[in-house]
Amino acid sequence: MTLGLLIAGLVLLVGAAVQGTIGFGLNLIAGPILALIDPMLVPVPVLFAGTALSAMLIFREHGSVEWKNVGWAMVGRLPGNGLGLIALATLPVAGFTALIGVSVLVCVGLSVITWKPRPTVPTLLVAGTASGAFGTMASIGGPPIALVYQNQSGPTIRSTLSAFFLVASISSLAMLAVAGHVEQRHLVAAAFLIPFLACGALISNPLRKHVEGPRLRVGVLVVAALSALLLIGKSVF
């Protein structure tokens, strides 16, 4: 065990506690830091670890998962991945990343003022497409789906987002494996990191009971806004 892996595990523990409490946030917290610690950790080990965390959170609140809505969001995500790849190949990365950040901030602002989104088929398709494009371009695909679910109950938000992340992560890992980007060292790192995520999930158990209703909605909006500001900052600096 290296010091870098230990620090990475502690970072993931914090990210898992946040995600286990409000439904998302692992990539926002862990992605940039782990890339600095060791680029090898992103994306494959984090995807494996995130898949394990999603499975844990689904098991915890499995009765609240809206699988049909997950399916509609994934229908949107697939073309969104394609749009993200096209954007990467044809548009300036910094400018497009900033545009993503501004778009998320606008949605957060509208949510604070008047917008009350609901997880209907049209909104899920749009959010899924945005999630695919944002995730492919900037590795932050959670905010679009989280914003659509911001007014739902805590168990529904956490379990349904976890189900969406689980399916999305498995599909991403499958594509990476086919492309030959999954190696034994990635599996070893993921196996070391997963227990830290399990600890984070356990820590979130008592926390989630105190973050419901308006508090949970505020948490979703704050994390979404932070992810947007992070993207804007990356594009500027």
C-alpha positions as CSV (number, residue, x, y, z in Angstrom):
1,M,0.0,0.0,0.0
2,T,1.4,3.4,-1.0
3,L,0.7,6.7,0.7
4,G,-1.0,7.9,-2.6
5,L,-3.4,5.0,-2.6
6,L,-4.2,5.6,1.1
7,I,-5.0,9.3,0.5
8,A,-7.1,8.3,-2.6
9,G,-9.0,6.0,-0.4
10,L,-9.7,8.7,2.2
11,V,-10.8,11.1,-0.5
12,L,-13.2,8.4,-1.9
13,L,-14.5,7.8,1.7
14,V,-15.6,11.4,1.9
15,G,-17.0,11.4,-1.6
16,A,-19.0,8.2,-0.8
17,A,-20.4,9.7,2.4
18,V,-21.6,12.7,0.4
19,Q,-23.1,10.6,-2.4
20,G,-24.7,8.3,0.1
21,T,-26.3,11.3,1.8
22,I,-27.6,13.3,-1.1
23,G,-27.4,10.9,-4.1
24,F,-24.4,12.1,-6.0
25,G,-21.1,14.0,-5.6
26,L,-18.4,11.2,-5.7
27,N,-16.9,12.2,-9.0
28,L,-17.0,15.9,-8.2
29,I,-15.0,15.4,-5.0
30,A,-12.8,12.5,-6.0
31,G,-12.2,12.8,-9.7
32,P,-9.9,15.9,-9.8
33,I,-8.0,15.0,-6.6
34,L,-7.3,11.3,-7.7
35,A,-6.1,12.5,-11.1
36,L,-3.5,14.6,-9.3
37,I,-2.5,11.8,-6.9
38,D,-2.1,9.2,-9.7
39,P,-3.6,9.5,-13.3
40,M,-3.9,5.7,-13.3
41,L,-6.7,5.9,-10.9
42,V,-9.0,7.8,-13.4
43,P,-11.2,6.6,-14.9
44,V,-11.1,2.8,-14.6
45,P,-10.4,2.2,-10.9
46,V,-12.8,5.0,-9.9
47,L,-15.5,3.5,-12.2
48,F,-15.1,0.1,-10.7
49,A,-15.2,1.6,-7.2
50,G,-18.2,3.8,-8.1
51,T,-20.0,0.8,-9.5
52,A,-19.6,-1.0,-6.1
53,L,-20.8,2.1,-4.2
54,S,-23.9,2.3,-6.4
55,A,-24.7,-1.3,-5.8
56,M,-24.4,-0.8,-2.0
57,L,-26.7,2.3,-2.1
58,I,-29.3,0.5,-4.2
59,F,-29.3,-2.4,-1.8
60,R,-29.8,0.0,1.1
61,E,-32.9,1.6,-0.4
62,H,-33.9,-0.9,-3.1
63,G,-37.6,-0.4,-2.6
64,S,-37.5,3.2,-3.8
65,V,-35.6,2.7,-7.1
66,E,-37.6,3.9,-10.1
67,W,-36.2,1.5,-12.7
68,K,-38.5,2.6,-15.5
69,N,-37.2,6.2,-15.1
70,V,-33.6,4.9,-15.1
71,G,-34.4,3.2,-18.4
72,W,-35.7,6.4,-20.0
73,A,-32.6,8.3,-18.7
74,M,-30.3,5.7,-20.2
75,V,-32.2,6.0,-23.5
76,G,-31.1,9.6,-23.5
77,R,-27.6,8.9,-22.2
78,L,-26.5,6.8,-25.2
79,P,-26.9,9.5,-27.8
80,G,-25.6,12.0,-25.3
81,N,-22.3,10.0,-25.2
82,G,-22.1,10.3,-28.9
83,L,-22.7,14.1,-28.8
84,G,-20.0,14.4,-26.2
85,L,-17.5,12.5,-28.5
86,I,-18.5,14.7,-31.4
87,A,-18.0,17.8,-29.3
88,L,-14.6,16.6,-28.1
89,A,-13.5,16.1,-31.7
90,T,-14.8,19.3,-33.2
91,L,-15.1,22.0,-30.5
92,P,-12.6,23.8,-28.3
93,V,-12.6,21.8,-25.0
94,A,-12.2,24.8,-22.7
95,G,-15.1,26.7,-24.3
96,F,-17.5,23.7,-24.3
97,T,-16.6,22.8,-20.7
98,A,-17.4,26.4,-19.6
99,L,-20.7,26.2,-21.5
100,I,-21.6,23.0,-19.6
101,G,-20.8,24.8,-16.3
102,V,-22.9,27.8,-17.2
103,S,-25.8,25.6,-18.3
104,V,-25.8,23.8,-15.0
105,L,-25.6,27.1,-13.1
106,V,-28.5,28.4,-15.0
107,C,-30.6,25.3,-14.2
108,V,-29.6,25.7,-10.5
109,G,-30.6,29.4,-10.6
110,L,-34.0,28.6,-12.2
111,S,-34.6,25.9,-9.6
112,V,-34.0,28.4,-6.8
113,I,-36.4,30.9,-8.4
114,T,-39.3,29.2,-10.1
115,W,-38.4,25.9,-11.9
116,K,-39.8,22.8,-10.2
117,P,-38.7,19.9,-12.4
118,R,-40.3,16.5,-12.3
119,P,-39.0,13.1,-13.6
120,T,-41.3,12.8,-16.6
121,V,-40.3,11.0,-19.8
122,P,-39.3,14.2,-21.7
123,T,-37.3,15.6,-18.8
124,L,-35.5,12.3,-18.2
125,L,-34.6,12.0,-21.9
126,V,-33.2,15.5,-22.0
127,A,-31.4,15.0,-18.6
128,G,-30.0,11.7,-19.8
129,T,-28.7,13.2,-23.0
130,A,-27.1,16.1,-21.1
131,S,-25.6,13.6,-18.6
132,G,-24.1,11.6,-21.4
133,A,-22.6,14.6,-23.1
134,F,-21.4,16.2,-19.8
135,G,-20.0,12.9,-18.6
136,T,-18.1,12.3,-21.8
137,M,-16.8,15.8,-22.1
138,A,-16.0,16.6,-18.4
139,S,-16.6,13.4,-16.4
140,I,-19.4,15.1,-14.5
141,G,-22.7,13.5,-15.6
142,G,-24.6,13.5,-12.3
143,P,-26.0,17.1,-12.0
144,P,-28.6,16.8,-14.9
145,I,-30.3,13.8,-13.4
146,A,-30.0,15.1,-9.8
147,L,-31.6,18.4,-10.8
148,V,-34.6,16.5,-12.3
149,Y,-35.0,14.6,-9.1
150,Q,-34.4,17.4,-6.6
151,N,-38.0,17.6,-5.4
152,Q,-38.4,13.9,-4.8
153,S,-38.0,12.0,-1.5
154,G,-34.6,11.2,-0.2
155,P,-34.8,7.4,-0.7
156,T,-36.1,7.9,-4.2
157,I,-33.3,10.4,-5.1
158,R,-30.5,8.3,-3.7
159,S,-31.6,4.9,-4.9
160,T,-32.7,6.0,-8.4
161,L,-29.5,8.1,-9.0
162,S,-27.5,5.1,-7.8
163,A,-29.3,2.8,-10.2
164,F,-28.6,5.2,-13.1
165,F,-24.9,5.5,-12.1
166,L,-24.7,1.7,-11.8
167,V,-25.9,1.1,-15.4
168,A,-23.9,4.0,-16.8
169,S,-20.7,2.9,-15.1
170,I,-21.1,-0.7,-16.3
171,S,-21.7,0.5,-19.9
172,S,-18.6,2.7,-19.6
173,L,-16.4,-0.1,-18.2
174,A,-17.6,-2.4,-21.0
175,M,-16.6,0.1,-23.6
176,L,-13.2,0.6,-21.9
177,A,-12.6,-3.1,-21.7
178,V,-13.4,-3.7,-25.3
179,A,-11.0,-0.9,-26.2
180,G,-8.3,-2.6,-24.1
181,H,-8.0,0.0,-21.4
182,V,-8.8,-2.2,-18.4
183,E,-5.6,-3.7,-16.9
184,Q,-4.8,-5.9,-13.9
185,R,-3.3,-2.9,-12.0
186,H,-6.7,-1.1,-12.3
187,L,-8.4,-4.1,-10.8
188,V,-5.9,-4.3,-7.9
189,A,-6.3,-0.5,-7.2
190,A,-10.1,-0.8,-7.3
191,A,-10.1,-3.8,-4.9
192,F,-8.0,-1.7,-2.4
193,L,-10.3,1.4,-2.8
194,I,-13.7,-0.3,-2.5
195,P,-13.5,-0.8,1.4
196,F,-13.1,3.0,1.8
197,L,-16.3,3.5,-0.2
198,A,-18.1,1.0,2.0
199,C,-17.0,3.0,5.0
200,G,-18.3,6.2,3.4
201,A,-21.6,4.5,2.7
202,L,-21.8,3.4,6.3
203,I,-21.1,7.0,7.5
204,S,-23.9,8.3,5.3
205,N,-26.4,6.0,7.0
206,P,-27.1,8.3,10.0
207,L,-26.4,11.5,8.0
208,R,-29.2,10.8,5.4
209,K,-31.8,10.8,8.1
210,H,-31.0,14.4,8.9
211,V,-30.9,15.5,5.3
212,E,-34.5,15.2,3.9
213,G,-37.0,17.5,2.3
214,P,-35.7,21.1,1.9
215,R,-32.3,20.2,3.3
216,L,-31.8,17.5,0.7
217,R,-32.9,19.8,-2.1
218,V,-30.4,22.5,-0.9
219,G,-27.7,19.8,-0.8
220,V,-28.4,18.7,-4.4
221,L,-28.4,22.3,-5.6
222,V,-25.2,23.2,-3.8
223,V,-23.3,20.2,-5.1
224,A,-24.6,20.8,-8.6
225,A,-23.5,24.5,-8.4
226,L,-20.1,23.4,-7.1
227,S,-19.6,21.0,-10.0
228,A,-20.6,23.8,-12.4
229,L,-18.1,26.2,-10.8
230,L,-15.4,23.6,-11.0
231,L,-16.0,23.1,-14.7
232,I,-15.9,26.9,-15.3
233,G,-12.7,27.2,-13.3
234,K,-11.0,24.3,-15.2
235,S,-11.9,26.0,-18.5
236,V,-10.5,29.4,-17.4
237,F,-7.3,28.2,-15.6
